[in-house]
Amino acid sequence: MWALAGRGRAMRRDTGMVTSEYAMGLIAAVGFAALLYQVLTSGQVRAALQELVEKALHGQF
């Protein structure tokens, strides 16, 4: 019985840690998304994507 009571207290001590891990993961994901947006909207990448789409639209079936 004492082992179960100790386990419950240990689980409650870690609850704040999970929230901070989610927050750090969210910050990292937003940073990565911003970096990816900057890369994809750059002139060179935009031109390459446009060329790829034009080739696909004018391809032979």
Secondary structure, DSSP 8 states (H G I E B T S, - for coil): -HHHHHHHHHHHHTHHHHHHHHHHHHHHHHHHHHHHHHHHTSHHHHHHHHHHHHHHHT---
